[in-house]
Structure formats: C-alpha cells, structure tokens
Amino acid sequence: MSPSERRARLALWALCPPYIVYFVLQISSPAWLGSMWTRIACLAATAGVHAAISVIGWVVLTARERGEHLLADERDRAIEVRATRIAYYVLMAGTVIAGMVMPFSRSGWEIVNRALLAIVLAEMLRNVLIVLGYRGSSLLVE
C-alpha cells in the first residue's frame, strides 16, 4: 500500500466516525442541542475527536514509514489531482446551496450544518477516490 493511500485511509477513519455521530445527533435530537453553547460544544467535541485521531494516526504512520521511499510519482499525483477535482465540485455545489440558496428560507445552524456537511462530504469523497484510484478504479486511473 502506498503512503498516499495509507494517508487517505487514515483521513477517512479520522473524519467519518466523529462527523457521522455529529450529524446523527443534529438530525435525531435537535431539541437536545437547543442552545448555542451546546451546539458549539458538540461541534468542538467532534472536531477534537477528528483532530486527535488524525494526530495519533499521523504519528503512527510516520513511525511506520521511517526509512521508506516516500516520494510521489506521476501516478500518485494524477490520482490525487483527479480526486481533488471531483471533490471540489461537490464542495462548490454544497457551499452554493448553503451560502446562496438557503439564506432565503433558512437561518442559523441549519446553514452552518449544511456548509459543514458540504465540506465533510467533499473531503470524504476525495479520500475515497484516492483509495479507489490505488485499487485500480477506472474513474481515476488512465
């Protein structure tokens, strides 16, 4: 497994569980997150778990990769460029909806959560596409 694929897998493991829990709480228990401070605390806890998993994983990967050849070749760069390009369109569509369409009918945390969802989905898609690119998906490999 290439270092880029390992990092993409780490990013998925660090990103998905905390934000899935966050969005499930937002949908299933909106009354529980009634005040601004509980919403901020929930978001801070989610970001903290994401950061902790990322940092611990990064330290473990760095220790395991010591002495390994880590330079990216053209295939690595092509996979990452294509994955980033596709994820960019998801990010743009989500932020256009959150920032240009929703303010006419919604406000507050609904817009914040929709924008956050766009960011999380774009990053998840990017990392999934990187992993698929290394697994031989015709979507990302020429």
ZATIPA-381820 format. One line per field, with one value per residue: residue number from 1; y, x, z of N, C-alpha, C, CB in turn. Coordinates in steps of 0.02 Angstrom, whole numbers, always signed. Glycine has a CB too. Example, Ala and Ser with C-alpha at 12.3 -4.5 7.8 and 13.67 -1.06 7.14 Angstrom:
BEGIN
k: c(1,2)
n.c2: c(-284,-112)
n.c1: c(+660,+642)
n.c3: c(+390,+354)
ca.c2: c(-225,-53)
ca.c1: c(+615,+684)
ca.c3: c(+390,+357)
c.c2: c(-165,+2)
c.c1: c(+660,+645)
c.c3: c(+390,+394)
cb.c2: c(-224,-30)
cb.c1: c(+565,+704)
cb.c3: c(+452,+286)
% end
This chain:
BEGIN
k: c(1,2,3,4,5,6,7,8,9,10,11,12,13,14,15,16,17,18,19,20,21,22,23,24,25,26,27,28,29,30,31,32,33,34,35,36,37,38,39,40,41,42,43,44,45,46,47,48,49,50,51,52,53,54,55,56,57,58,59,60,61,62,63,64,65,66,67,68,69,70,71,72,73,74,75,76,77,78,79,80,81,82,83,84,85,86,87,88,89,90,91,92,93,94,95,96,97,98,99,100,101,102,103,104,105,106,107,108,109,110,111,112,113,114,115,116,117,118,119,120,121,122,123,124,125,126,127,128,129,130,131,132,133,134,135,136,137,138,139,140,141,142)
n.c2: c(-59,+109,+259,+372,+315,+255,+369,+427,+330,+340,+471,+452,+365,+451,+555,+510,+431,+527,+635,+574,+536,+665,+723,+634,+659,+791,+774,+680,+722,+865,+948,+921,+984,+1122,+1252,+1381,+1361,+1224,+1171,+1222,+1161,+1027,+1027,+1065,+956,+856,+901,+897,+759,+715,+782,+724,+587,+601,+658,+559,+450,+501,+510,+374,+325,+397,+345,+211,+227,+263,+270,+222,+236,+383,+471,+547,+486,+510,+442,+441,+579,+606,+531,+596,+727,+708,+658,+765,+863,+814,+810,+946,+998,+946,+1010,+1145,+1145,+1113,+1222,+1328,+1302,+1310,+1441,+1529,+1494,+1438,+1547,+1622,+1554,+1488,+1492,+1525,+1387,+1288,+1326,+1332,+1196,+1136,+1189,+1137,+1002,+995,+1020,+911,+802,+825,+809,+677,+612,+643,+572,+440,+424,+432,+314,+221,+247,+194,+64,+27,+81,+128,+256,+346,+309,+314)
n.c1: c(+43,+30,+107,+24,-103,-117,-122,-240,-332,-317,-364,-499,-540,-520,-607,-740,-812,-826,-897,-1009,-1075,-1096,-1184,-1291,-1334,-1375,-1484,-1568,-1587,-1627,-1683,-1610,-1492,-1516,-1471,-1353,-1226,-1221,-1227,-1108,-1018,-1039,-998,-864,-818,-830,-741,-626,-610,-592,-471,-386,-384,-328,-199,-140,-144,-64,+60,+84,+87,+197,+300,+298,+332,+462,+615,+565,+533,+464,+429,+316,+254,+213,+91,+38,+20,-71,-184,-217,-242,-354,-448,-459,-508,-637,-696,-694,-798,-909,-894,-909,-1042,-1113,-1079,-1130,-1266,-1282,-1236,-1293,-1423,-1496,-1501,-1613,-1722,-1693,-1602,-1464,-1404,-1443,-1392,-1256,-1231,-1263,-1164,-1051,-1076,-1060,-922,-869,-920,-858,-722,-723,-762,-652,-548,-598,-598,-461,-415,-487,-428,-300,-335,-365,-475,-566,-610,-515,-392,-292)
n.c3: c(+0,-43,+26,+8,-9,+116,+197,+150,+189,+328,+344,+312,+416,+523,+495,+461,+571,+686,+626,+572,+689,+740,+642,+648,+779,+760,+675,+739,+872,+888,+986,+1100,+1074,+1096,+1140,+1094,+1148,+1180,+1054,+999,+1086,+1053,+919,+939,+1013,+918,+818,+895,+923,+792,+762,+859,+822,+696,+725,+808,+720,+617,+682,+707,+574,+523,+602,+559,+426,+423,+345,+227,+50,+4,-97,-209,-363,-539,-556,-425,-406,-510,-472,-352,-399,-485,-394,-306,-393,-427,-299,-271,-348,-282,-159,-200,-250,-133,-48,-121,-114,+27,+53,-40,-77,+33,+132,+98,+144,+261,+418,+532,+623,+535,+411,+442,+475,+352,+268,+333,+313,+174,+164,+237,+162,+38,+71,+118,-1,-82,-18,-25,-163,-189,-124,-202,-325,-308,-299,-424,-490,-632,-640,-593,-643,-784)
ca.c2: c(+0,+169,+307,+415,+277,+248,+433,+435,+286,+372,+529,+426,+341,+508,+600,+481,+416,+584,+677,+536,+545,+735,+736,+594,+698,+850,+754,+641,+756,+938,+981,+912,+1034,+1182,+1316,+1392,+1333,+1151,+1158,+1236,+1108,+966,+1036,+1065,+887,+819,+923,+873,+687,+711,+803,+675,+527,+621,+667,+494,+411,+530,+490,+302,+317,+424,+297,+152,+243,+284,+233,+202,+283,+418,+520,+534,+485,+540,+408,+467,+647,+603,+507,+649,+783,+691,+653,+834,+898,+791,+833,+1018,+1012,+932,+1065,+1206,+1138,+1117,+1289,+1371,+1290,+1336,+1513,+1571,+1473,+1429,+1607,+1650,+1517,+1459,+1534,+1499,+1323,+1248,+1346,+1310,+1123,+1118,+1205,+1087,+939,+1000,+1013,+841,+757,+835,+779,+605,+590,+648,+516,+378,+420,+416,+243,+184,+256,+145,-3,+14,+106,+161,+325,+388,+285,+317)
ca.c1: c(+0,+71,+97,-34,-163,-121,-144,-311,-371,-316,-410,-567,-554,-522,-662,-808,-849,-848,-947,-1071,-1108,-1119,-1243,-1347,-1360,-1410,-1548,-1611,-1601,-1616,-1703,-1556,-1442,-1556,-1437,-1295,-1166,-1220,-1209,-1036,-982,-1045,-954,-795,-801,-822,-678,-572,-601,-563,-401,-348,-373,-281,-132,-115,-132,-7,+120,+94,+108,+264,+345,+299,+360,+532,+660,+530,+535,+401,+418,+258,+269,+159,+28,+13,-4,-131,-240,-236,-271,-421,-491,-469,-550,-706,-719,-703,-866,-956,-887,-938,-1115,-1138,-1073,-1177,-1332,-1282,-1223,-1330,-1493,-1527,-1516,-1679,-1776,-1670,-1553,-1427,-1369,-1458,-1344,-1190,-1226,-1262,-1097,-1005,-1089,-1028,-850,-855,-933,-806,-660,-733,-761,-583,-508,-624,-574,-390,-410,-510,-377,-246,-363,-374,-538,-558,-629,-458,-331,-297)
ca.c3: c(+0,-48,+80,-6,+6,+190,+224,+132,+233,+394,+343,+314,+483,+569,+477,+457,+633,+725,+593,+568,+755,+744,+600,+676,+835,+734,+645,+784,+936,+884,+1048,+1148,+1057,+1090,+1149,+1052,+1181,+1173,+983,+991,+1122,+1012,+861,+963,+1031,+855,+788,+938,+910,+725,+766,+898,+781,+643,+751,+830,+659,+582,+719,+694,+504,+517,+632,+517,+361,+431,+301,+166,-6,+10,-150,-252,-434,-580,-542,-361,-417,-553,-431,-306,-437,-508,-335,-282,-441,-419,-233,-275,-374,-227,-112,-229,-252,-64,-21,-157,-83,+95,+58,-87,-84,+98,+171,+82,+177,+325,+452,+589,+624,+475,+360,+466,+468,+281,+243,+362,+278,+109,+174,+257,+105,-12,+96,+118,-70,-106,+9,-54,-232,-187,-110,-261,-377,-297,-307,-495,-517,-697,-632,-578,-674,-857)
c.c2: c(+62,+216,+352,+379,+268,+313,+447,+391,+314,+431,+507,+402,+398,+552,+570,+469,+478,+625,+639,+543,+616,+746,+694,+630,+759,+833,+723,+678,+831,+975,+976,+964,+1102,+1247,+1320,+1358,+1257,+1132,+1169,+1183,+1043,+970,+1035,+994,+846,+837,+899,+799,+678,+728,+752,+613,+543,+625,+600,+450,+436,+509,+416,+291,+341,+375,+235,+165,+264,+239,+210,+256,+318,+468,+499,+534,+515,+507,+433,+537,+648,+581,+562,+708,+768,+687,+722,+872,+878,+815,+908,+1035,+997,+988,+1129,+1202,+1145,+1187,+1339,+1363,+1321,+1412,+1557,+1554,+1472,+1494,+1639,+1614,+1490,+1508,+1494,+1432,+1278,+1263,+1322,+1235,+1101,+1133,+1155,+1020,+939,+990,+941,+794,+764,+802,+702,+578,+591,+588,+449,+370,+407,+341,+202,+190,+207,+74,-19,+36,+143,+234,+371,+366,+285,+251)
c.c1: c(+45,+58,+36,-100,-172,-147,-218,-355,-373,-365,-483,-585,-558,-584,-731,-841,-870,-904,-1012,-1110,-1135,-1183,-1303,-1377,-1400,-1479,-1595,-1630,-1591,-1635,-1647,-1501,-1476,-1519,-1375,-1233,-1164,-1203,-1134,-995,-983,-999,-881,-773,-789,-756,-618,-558,-569,-489,-359,-334,-322,-209,-102,-100,-72,+58,+135,+118,+180,+316,+352,+335,+434,+576,+628,+537,+467,+386,+358,+280,+210,+91,-3,-17,-67,-192,-264,-268,-342,-470,-508,-516,-624,-735,-732,-773,-919,-954,-920,-1015,-1144,-1134,-1117,-1247,-1334,-1276,-1264,-1404,-1527,-1542,-1584,-1735,-1757,-1621,-1514,-1392,-1385,-1409,-1274,-1181,-1225,-1194,-1046,-1014,-1057,-952,-832,-866,-879,-740,-665,-729,-690,-542,-533,-598,-499,-380,-431,-460,-320,-271,-382,-441,-526,-577,-568,-393,-340,-277)
c.c3: c(+0,+11,+70,+9,+81,+221,+209,+176,+304,+396,+345,+384,+534,+557,+485,+525,+673,+692,+579,+633,+761,+704,+622,+736,+811,+707,+697,+848,+932,+948,+1101,+1136,+1048,+1095,+1104,+1082,+1177,+1101,+971,+1027,+1082,+952,+882,+982,+968,+822,+829,+928,+841,+728,+804,+857,+726,+668,+772,+768,+621,+616,+705,+622,+494,+545,+588,+450,+364,+387,+236,+113,-11,-46,-193,-325,-472,-567,-477,-371,-460,-514,-385,-342,-459,-449,-308,-328,-433,-353,-232,-299,-322,-176,-138,-230,-182,-35,-58,-127,-13,+98,+13,-93,-16,+136,+155,+118,+245,+357,+504,+577,+565,+419,+379,+455,+395,+250,+269,+328,+209,+114,+190,+199,+51,+9,+98,+46,-97,-82,-16,-125,-236,-174,-171,-319,-370,-304,-379,-523,-582,-694,-625,-611,-750,-888)
cb.c2: c(+0,+205,+349,+439,+209,+229,+491,+418,+215,+396,+571,+369,+291,+550,+622,+415,+373,+629,+703,+461,+530,+782,+722,+523,+720,+884,+704,+578,+728,+967,+949,+842,+1014,+1181,+1325,+1467,+1356,+1120,+1203,+1306,+1097,+955,+1103,+1112,+856,+835,+1000,+886,+649,+759,+872,+657,+503,+688,+715,+458,+414,+607,+502,+263,+355,+492,+277,+127,+298,+281,+174,+189,+246,+454,+527,+587,+413,+534,+331,+470,+690,+557,+444,+672,+799,+624,+610,+871,+884,+713,+814,+1049,+971,+863,+1079,+1218,+1070,+1070,+1312,+1355,+1214,+1305,+1525,+1566,+1405,+1386,+1657,+1646,+1461,+1389,+1595,+1491,+1287,+1261,+1423,+1327,+1089,+1157,+1277,+1080,+927,+1069,+1060,+821,+773,+910,+806,+586,+635,+714,+517,+378,+485,+458,+224,+210,+326,+155,-11,-58,+152,+125,+334,+389,+215,+374)
cb.c1: c(-49,+57,+160,-33,-161,-53,-101,-323,-340,-245,-397,-576,-499,-459,-653,-804,-807,-791,-919,-1057,-1058,-1064,-1227,-1322,-1303,-1369,-1536,-1578,-1556,-1655,-1767,-1527,-1405,-1608,-1417,-1283,-1164,-1288,-1250,-1019,-1014,-1118,-970,-788,-857,-881,-676,-590,-669,-600,-396,-387,-440,-302,-133,-167,-193,-13,+111,+28,+61,+269,+321,+228,+320,+554,+686,+455,+552,+398,+481,+202,+284,+177,+38,+70,+50,-119,-220,-175,-227,-420,-458,-403,-527,-710,-668,-650,-879,-939,-813,-912,-1135,-1100,-1001,-1178,-1347,-1225,-1154,-1298,-1497,-1484,-1463,-1690,-1798,-1638,-1587,-1473,-1384,-1531,-1345,-1181,-1282,-1318,-1077,-1017,-1165,-1043,-826,-899,-1002,-794,-642,-802,-806,-551,-510,-701,-590,-354,-454,-578,-351,-216,-423,-365,-573,-600,-675,-447,-313,-254)
cb.c3: c(+61,-115,+88,-78,-29,+220,+196,+58,+234,+412,+280,+264,+505,+561,+405,+421,+677,+740,+527,+552,+813,+718,+527,+696,+881,+679,+588,+802,+990,+825,+1076,+1143,+992,+1141,+1222,+1042,+1253,+1193,+936,+1020,+1192,+990,+826,+1024,+1073,+807,+782,+1011,+913,+676,+801,+961,+750,+612,+811,+876,+615,+579,+795,+706,+457,+551,+702,+503,+328,+506,+338,+181,-73,+74,-193,-239,-458,-654,-538,-310,-450,-613,-390,-267,-499,-545,-280,-275,-513,-423,-179,-322,-437,-193,-98,-299,-282,-21,-24,-233,-78,+135,+44,-155,-117,+140,+159,+8,+134,+314,+484,+645,+688,+451,+349,+541,+504,+243,+263,+438,+272,+76,+231,+316,+74,-24,+165,+149,-113,-82,+84,-54,-269,-132,-49,-284,-375,-229,-262,-507,-465,-749,-572,-504,-648,-885)
% end
